[in-house]
Amino acid sequence: MKEQQEELNLEGLMKELKNEGFIPQQGIVGHAVIFESVDNSYFPNCFDNNADARYVVTNIPPPPGEKNLLPIQEGESALFRMRPDEAIILLGTTPPECEYFSITPYIYERYFEKDLRFHEVFNSLHDPKNNMTLKTSGPDKPFNAFTVIIFSPDRGIKNKVLQCLINAGYDVKAINLSRIPSSVLRMGVDFENDIMMCLYRFYGPANEELLVDYYDEIGINLKVLRVTPESPLKPDELDPYGMPNLRVRGTGITEMDLMPVMEKLRQSILDNYEKLGWKATEYTTDQWLEEGLQALQANKNMFGENRDVAYMCTKSFTMYDNEFIVIYGVNHTQTEKAAYCSAVVYGKEYYNGVKGSNSMPENNWKGSADEYLPGEGSADNFFVLTACRDNPQPLENPSFVVPTNIDTQGVQKYKPIFVGFRNYLEKATKSGPIPEEMISPRVIKFSKPMYP
């Protein structure tokens, strides 16, 4: 870590910022403890979290003279407001090799005067900086590489911060801009102004142990600064950024030629279990989360969605001890529609992702449909997963077991669940795939009578 600390040169950067008339304050990059935060009533839900995923938040200090909005620990808050003349700087090392990582700014809550309260509208503001778009320096770019991101709503402030970074010795080729769109947000640090959050996520490590080490030391690997002018800019001194252009999603190439095999797979699964006396209930999927800018206009909450993803889900249903589910569909990593896919069981009450599986090789999606599609040449394009409750188990070797807990780490068996699917990053567009070009996954619940 010594070499990295030298590369950070925070002392030199702080000096340059102060010389330019800024008040720099260092925050903390920390773990997003989702389940614990909901169990302790810090947040109302688990934001449709991806089960077993690791999330990181930037704990931004308040502006000089202000208080934190929601301190999870003393001196820390993942929620912040932002003046139209401020900037936030995130700098440090990217994760080791993985299928996907990104950093995304969000609006988290907005004040609605007619209700005299804030409502959660956890929606993204534009495209994330992901492993295919982030500028970095280092031999292993974009992984294990150094990067800087300036988050700012103002062109003049960004330019001054950029010059400070250059003066402090930072490589301009590794410096990124993430615009905070004043046209979309109610900027400011007063009560009625919008509340924001910045979320960092990474999935699909090439080496799980290396990623765990990186995550455990995230506060060393990444640093965050809030940069505030000593003298606030007047309205006529501001030069706000417009909304950045978004990456175009979709290639026009679909998976629909695989539909006959999809139907063959469905029938084979039904035949396999119905002959053993199991009764089937089928669930199709539809688009789960809209894009953030679309949802924000309708005052909807998309729970921290991301434009790098195609989201699909089933409607809610129950799963008791005498039932199990079969999840099946196209493995979009095989058709190159996605770099990483996951299927997760959620509790409907708290939107808590409690257990699931993903398309990484260790989970054996490839080959999981072979027994249902013997002799079918395109069987590797499909996956089949099974899941049941933890006690008792109607399946001998389920792909995963849904825990029946009373807290957010499980779902009580009388509470409704649903299955959510994430499909990250179509490499041809450096953005998320679109559902219209994909065959939607499906779920079948199998049931048998049991003694009450």
N, C-alpha and C positions, 0 to 999 in steps of 0.2 A: 504493500500500500504506500510505501515511502515515495516511489516514483510518481504515483498518481497524485499524492498530495503536492509534490513539487509542481506537477502539471496544472493543478488547480490554481495555485498562486492566489488564494483568496485575500491574503494580506495586501498584495499589490493591487488587486482589483478594487478592494474597499478604498484604498488610498486614492485611486484614480476617480472613483465615483464621488468621493467627498470633495476632491478638487474641482469636480464639475458642478458642484452645488447640490448633490443628492445626499439623502440620508439612507444609507444601505443598512438593512437589518437581516440577519441570518435566521432562517427558519430551520425546520427539521423535516427531512424526508423519512417517512415511517410507514409501517405496515398498516393496512386497512383491516382492522379487526371487526369484520362484518357481523358475525354471529353474536359476539360479546356486546357490540354496540347496540344491537336490537334488544337482546336480553336485558340490558341495563337501561333501556328506554332512551338512548341517545338518538336513535333513528327509528322511524316507524316501520321499516321493512328492510329486507336484505338485498334489494336492488336487482333481483333476478341474477344473483351471483352464479358464476360458473363453478360447479362443485370441484373442490380440490385445487382450484386456481389460486394464485397468489396475486394480490392487488397491493399497490403502493399509492400513497397519497402524499401531497406536498402540504405540510403544516405551515401555513403562511402566518408570520407575525402580523398583528394589526398595525395600521398606520400610527405614527407617533401621536400619543395622546388618546388613542382609542383602546377598547377592550376586545378580547377574543369573542367571537360569536358563540362558539360551543366548544369549550376546552374539554377534550377527552381525558387528557392529562394536563397538569398544571403547565401553562405556557405553550400548549399545543392546540391547534384547531385546524381541521381539514377544510373548514368553511371560511370564506373570506369575501369581503367586498373590495372593490377596486376603484380608485379615482381615475378620471379620464386622462390624468397626466402622470400615471405611474407605470412601472414595469416590474415584471417578475423574471428572474434569471434562474434557470435550472441548468446545472452543469455537472459533468462527471462522466462515469464510464457506463456504457451500455451493457446489457447482459451477455453471458456466453451464448454460443450458437443455439438458436431455437427457431421454431417455425414462424413465430410471430411475436413482435412486441410493438407497443405504441404508447404515446403520451397524448392525452386529449384534454382540452379545457371544456368545462361544462357550466351552464347555468344550473344551479341546484334548487333554489327556492325563489319565488316571486311573491311580492305583497299584493293582495287583492283587496282594495279599499272597501268594496261592497260587503266583503266577509269579515273585514277588520282582522285579517290574519294572513299568514304566509301559507302558500301551498307548494308542495314538492312538484317541481317541473324539471326533473333531472334529465336534461337534454343536451346533446353535443352542439357545439357552435359552428363547427366546420370539420373538414377532414383531419384525422389525427396525423401526427408525425409517426410513421411506422418504419419497420426495418428495411423497406424498399424505397423510402423517400427521405429519411433523416440523413442530413449531412454529418459525417463523422471524420475523424482522423485516426490513423493507426493501421497496422498491417492486416488486421483481421476485420476490417470494416465490413458490415456495420456492427459486428459483434466484438465485445471486449475492446471497444473503441471509445475515444474521447469525443464528447459532443457538448454543445451549448445551445439552449433554446431561450430566446427572448420572447416573453409574452407581453404584448403592449397594445393599447388601443390608439397610440399616437405616433405618427411618423417622426416628429421632431425628437421626442423622448427616446424612441428606438435608436435613432441616429447617434444621439449623444451616448447612450449606453453601449452601442456597438463600438464607438471610438474608444471608450474607456476599456472595453475588452481587448481591442487591438493594442492600445497603449500598454496594457498589462501583459502583453505577450501571447495572447490567445490566437490560434490559427483561424483566420477568417473563413477558411474553407470548411470549418467544422461548426460554424455559427448559423443557427436557424432562426427564422422569425415565425411566430405563431400569433396571428392577428387576433385581437380581442375586438369584435365588431360593435362599436358604439351604436350603430344603427339598429342593432338587435337587442342590446342590453340597456338597462337603466343604470348607467354608471354613477358611481359615487359611494360614499361611506355613511350616508344618512340612513335612518331607519327604513324608509320606503324603497331604497335601492336594492338591486338584485344581489343575491348571494350566489357565490361561485364555488367551484371545486375543480381540482386538476387530478386526473386519475392516470396511473401508469400500470399497464398490464403486460404479462408475457406468458406464452403458452408453448408447449411442445419442445422441451429441451432435448438437445442431442445427448447431453449428459446431465441426468437429474441431480447428481451430487454437486456438480459445479454450479448449477442454478440455485440450489438450496444455499450454498455458501454465499453466493452473490446476494440473494434475498436476505439472508441473516445479517449481512453487513451493509444493507442498503443505505443506512445513514452515513456510512463512510464512502460508499461508491458514488453517491449523488449528494449534491448540496443545492440549497435553494436560497435566494436572496429576494427581499422586497426592496424596491428602489423608489424612493419618494423625493420629489424636489423639496428643498428647504423652503422655497417660496412657491406656493401653488400658482399654476398658470391661470391667467384670466381666460374667459371663454374665447376671446378674439385671438389669443395666442396659441390655441390648440390647433392641431392639424390631424384630425382623426382619420384613421384608415377606413376605407370602404370594405365591404364584404369580399373576401377572397373568392376567386373562382374555384368551384368544386371539381374534383376528378370525376370523369364520366364513368359510370358503372355499366357493365354488360358488354359483351362482345358480339352478340347476335347468334352465337353458336349454342345450341341447346343439347340437352341430354335425352330428348324425347324419343329418339330411336331405340332407347333401352326400355321403353314402356312395356312392350310385350313380355320381356323377361321379368320386369317388376311384377306384372300380374301373375306370371307363372310362379314367382317366389311367394307371393301372397297365398295362392291356392295350395302350394306345397306345405306352407306353415299350418294353414287351417287343417289340411288333411292329416298332418302328423299328430296333432293334439286332439282333434275331434274324435278320431278313431279310438282314443284312450278315454273317452267320456268327458272331455272338457268342453264347456260351452263358451263360444267366442262372442266377444263384443268388440267391434272395430272402431278405431278412431283415426280420422284423417287429420292432416295438419294444414294450417293457414299461416299467413304472415303474422308474426308475433309482435314485433316492435317496428313502428314507423321511424323514419328519419327524424332527427331532433328538430330541425328547422320547421318541418311540416307540423310536428306535434306541438311545438311552442306556439304556433299561431292559433291552435285550437285549445291552448291551455291544458294539454295532456302531459302526462308523466311517462317517459320512456325509460326510466330506471337506469340511466347511464349508458344508453345504446351507443353505437359506434358505426360510422359509415363504412368501415372495413369488413362488415359482417352482413350476411343474410340470416335473419332470424325467423324461425318457424316454430310453431308449437301446436299441441293438441288442445282441445277443450278440457276442462277439469273433470275428474272422475274419482272414485274411491278405489282403494285396493286393500282388501282384507287378507287375513292369514290364509284363507282358502283360495287365493287368487294369485296369479302372476301375469306379467306382461311380456310380450315379445315386441321388440323395437326393430324395425327393418327399413331398408331403403338403399339408395345409391351412396356409395362411398365417394364423395365429391373430390377427395384428394386423388383418386384414381382417374377421374375424368378431367382433372386439372381445373375444376371450377373453384377449388379451395385449397389452401395450404394446410389447413387444420380444421377439423370438424369435431363437435362434441354432441352427446345426447345426455341430458341430465333430468332427473326427477326433482320436481319442485313442490313445496307446499303452497297451496293457493293463498292461505291466510297471510303469510309473511313473505311470499315470493322468495323463499329460501331454497337454493339449490343444495340438496343434501347428499346426493350420490349420482354417479354417472360414469360414462366411459368416453374416451376420445380416440381419434384415428391414429395415434402414435403406434409404431410397430409392436411395442410390448403389450398392447391390448388386443392384438390379433384380429382386427377387423378384416384384414385381408385373409380370405379363406373361410371366414365364419359362415358364409352362405353356401359353401360347397355341398354340404349334406342335403340341402333343400333343392339344389340345382345340379344334380349329377350329370356330368357330360356336357354341361353348358359352358361354352367357351368364354362367355363374358361374366362368369360368376364372380370373378375378382373385383368387378365394379360394384358389388353389393356387400352389405353387412347385415348381420342378424345378431341382436343382443337379447338376453333374457334377464329379468329382474323380479324379485319377490320380496316379501317382508322377511324380517330377521327371525321370527319365531311363530309357528314352525316354518320350515322351508318346503314348499311343494316341488321345488326343483333340486336335483342333486348337485349340479354345478352351474349356478346362475352366473351371468357376467358380472353382476353386482347385486348387492342387497340393500334395500331401502330401510334405514334405521327408524324404529318406532320410538322416538323420544318425545318428551313433553316440551323441550326447549327447541330453539331454532336449528339445532344440529340434526334434527329428525322431524318426522311428521307423524302425529298420532294416527292410528289406523282408521279412525272415524272421520278424519279430516280429509277434504278433497286434495288431490294432487293433479299435476299435469306434467307432460314431458316437453321440454324445450330443446331446440336444436340451434347450434351456432355453426356458421360456416365462414371462416376467416380468410380473407385476402385471395382474390383471384389475381395471380401474378401477371397476367396479360394486361391488366388495367391498373395494378398497384392499389386496388380498392376492393370493396366487397362485391361478391357476385350478386346477381339479382334473382329473386325467386322465379320469375317468369321463364328463365332459361334452365331451371333445375327441376328434376323430379322430386316431389315432396316426400319426406319420410312418413311412415305410418306406424301405428301401434295397435296391437291386438291384445285385449285382456281375456284371459282364460279363467273360468270359474268352475268349481264343483260344490255341491251342497256340503255343509258341515254342521255338526251339532252346535246349537246356539250356546 
